[in-house]
Amino acid sequence: MGQRIVTGVVAGTAFIGLLIAGGWFYAGLLLLLALIGYWEYVRLNGQNWLRPDVLIGFVAVFLIAIPSLPADWELPSDMTIVWVLMFILLCGTVISKNRIQLEHVSVLFLGAVYVGTGFHYMALTRELEHGIFWSALTFACIWASDAGAYFVGKAIGRTKLWPAISPNKTIEGALGGLVMAVAVGVIFAAFQPEWLAYGQAALIGLTAAVAGQMGDLVQSAYKRFRGVKDSGQLLPGHGGVLDRTDSWLIVFPLVHMLGLLTM
């Protein structure tokens, strides 16, 4: 537990510092985390990261995760990158005469889009007007949901949420996390009502709780399927990048797609 607390404090302080600094300090950190997360994903699936199709996946993750470039630089649209990635990976099955199998490239494609898109929207949130506020709000709602689910579940949790995937999670804990996330969103609105309406804040909290807990369950189901406890060991006591960002990867794209940060 002591190692877990020390790692959390050190890593959390560094992360918040770079979030406040913004620019390429924060974007660079997210790009690094995206590449490490994809590496964990590749290892989790038992694939050799030196294989050509895997290396192409790393390039795609990098290109998808980049939030923006200077005005005189041009980068293909996300849809173009995703389509080209798909096409190249499919071509790889033909060129290799099926030594690179369709199942392999399908897993790589899914992982590149999953990891790259999640980190892209984290970086994009910081680039919004009042980006520190919107980033802090979204992270705070996610973390409040996690904390609420843990403590309420420990205190009064009785009904298992999904025991086949995550035996410690309870329905009472999930509801506690939802209430905490909405409450934190409303507190942010109280501090900055000119930027954030109370209804909008509640919707962000609700989305962070529901989608975040689903993101956590997705990662738990996948690790259970692969027979591993953690996706990696980068953060002692916390596991890997994917273990710590499973909720983030789902929540940040979703709040953007729902237009909740731009109302």
N, C-alpha and C positions, 0 to 999 in steps of 0.2 A: 504493500500500500504506500509506503514511504517513497519508493522509487516512482510509483505512478503519480504521486502528488508533485514531486520535484520535476519530473518530465512535463507534466501538465502546466506547471507555473512557468517554466523556462520557455517551452514551445509556445504557450499562449501569449506570453509577453512579447516574444519576438514576432509572432504573427500579427498581434494588434499594432505593434510599432510600425511594421511595414504597411499595414492597412492604412494607418494614419498618414504615413509618408506618401503613399499613392504612387502614381506614375509607374515607371518601369521597375521600381523597387518591389511594389506589390504584384504587378503583372508578371515580373520575372519569377517571383516566388511561386505564383500559381502555375506558371508554365513548368517549373521544376517539379512541383508536386504532381502535375498531370502526367509527366513522363515517368516519374517514380510509380505512380498509381497504375499506369498501363503496364509497366514492368512487373508489378505485383500480379496484375491480372493475367499476364502471359505465363508467369511462373505457376500461378494457381491452376492454370489449364494444362500444365505440363508441356509447354511448347518451348522450343529452343529460340532464345531471343536473337540469335545470329542468323536465323533463316531469312531469306530475302523478303518473304511476305510479312514476317513479323517486323522487320526493319521498316518496311513501307507503312505498317500500322503506326509505328512511332512517329514517322514524318507526318502522317495524317493527324495524329493527336496534337502535335505541335501546331500545325496550321489551323486546326479547328479551335484550339484553345486560345489562340491569339485574339485579344479583344479588338484591337485596331492598329493601324500603322500610320506613320506620317503621311500627310496629304499627297506627297509626290511618289509614294510607294503604292503599288497595286497588288491586291491579293484576291484570288478568286472568291466568289461567294461560298458560304458554308455548304449550300446545296451542291454547287459544282465540285467542291472538295469531296463531299460524301459520295457523289456519283462516280467521280474518277477513282476514288479508293475502291469502291465496289467493282468497277470494271477491271482495274488492275489485278485485284485479288482473284476475280473469276478467270482472267486470262492466265494467271499463275497455275490454276488447276489444269489448263489445257497444255501450257508450255512444259509443265513438269510431268505430263502424261499421268495425272492423278496421283503422283507421289505426294503432292500437296492436295489434300482432299477438300471437298466442298465443306465438310463439317468443320475443318480447321479454319478456313478463311471466313466462314460464317461467324465463328466465335471471335476472330480477330476484328471483323467489321463491327460487330455489336459492341465490343469493348472500346474501340476507338471512338465511336459515336457517343457512347455512354460517358466515358471519362472526359473526352475532349469537350463535349457540349456543356457538361456540368461546370468545368473550370472556366470555360469561355464566359458563361453568364455571371460567374462570381466576379471576374475581372470587369465585365461590362457594367455591373452594378456600381462599382467604384468610380466609373467614368461618367455616371449620370451627374446632373446638377445636384448638389448636396449628397454626393456619392458616399461620403463617410456615414451620413445619417442613415441612408437606405441600406448600406451594407451592415451597419451595426444593428439596425432594426431586424433585418432578416436573420442574422446570426443569433441575436438575442432571443428571438422567438424559437429558433431551432433548439438552442441550448436550454431555454426554459421548458420546452416540451420534454427534452431528455431528462432534465432534473425532476420535473413534476412527475413523469412516468415512473422514475426510479423510486423517489421517496414516497409517493402515494402508494405505489405497488408494494413497497416494503411494509408500509404501515397497515394498509387495509386490503391489499390485493388478495382475492380469493379465486376469482374466475379466470382460468387460463385464456389468454388471447389466441394463441396459435401454438400449442404445445409441441406439435410435430416439428416445428421450425425453430422456435425460441421458447423453451420451457419456462423461463423465468418471467416472461412478460404476461401481464394480466389486463383484463378489460378495465378494471378500476384504475390501474396505473395509466393506461392509455387516455382515459377520460381526464385524469388528473393532469397529464401532460397537455392536453388540449386546453383546459381551463387556464393553466399557467401561461401558455403561449399567447392566448387571447388577452390575458391580463397584462402581459408585458407589452404587447402591441398597443393596448389602450394607454398605458403609461407613456409610451413614446408619443402618442397623439396628444396627450395632456401637456407635454413639454413643447411640442411644435405643432399646434393646431392649424397654423397657416400652411404647413406642408402636408399634413396628414390628417384626414378626417377620421372620426372614431369608427365609423362603419368600415372604412378601408382598412384601418388598423386591425379590427377584429377579423376581417377576411384574411389578412396576411398571417395573423396568428393561427387561424383555423387551417390555412393551407400548409403552413410550416409544420403544424402538429400532425395532420393527417398524412401529408405526402412524406414528411420526414420519417415518421414511424414506418411507413410502407417502404421507404428506401432502406431503412435499417433491416426490415424483415427480408427484403430482396437479397441483401448482402448475406444475412444469416442463412437463408435458404441455399444460396450458392455455395457458401463455405461448407455447410453441412453435406451438400451433394458431393463436394470434392473431398470431404473427409479431413478438413483442416480447421483449426481453432481461430487463427488469425491470418490475414492476407499477407502480412509481413512482420518484420521486427524493427522497423526504423525507429519507432518511439517506444522505448522500454516501458513496459507496464500498460501500454495502450495498443500495441500491435502495429499495423502498417498504415499507410496513407488511406487506403480504401476503408479500413476499419474506422478511421476518424472522420472521413468525409462522406460516408454512405448517404447520410441525410442531405448534406449540402448538394450533392450531385443531382438530386431530384428536386429539391425545393427551389433553388435559384432559377433554373430554367422555367419551372412552372409559374412562379410569381411574375416572371416577365411575360410569358405567353398569355397569362390571364390579365395582363395589363394592370397589375396591382401596384406597381411602383411608379406608374406614370399617370395616375388618375388626377 
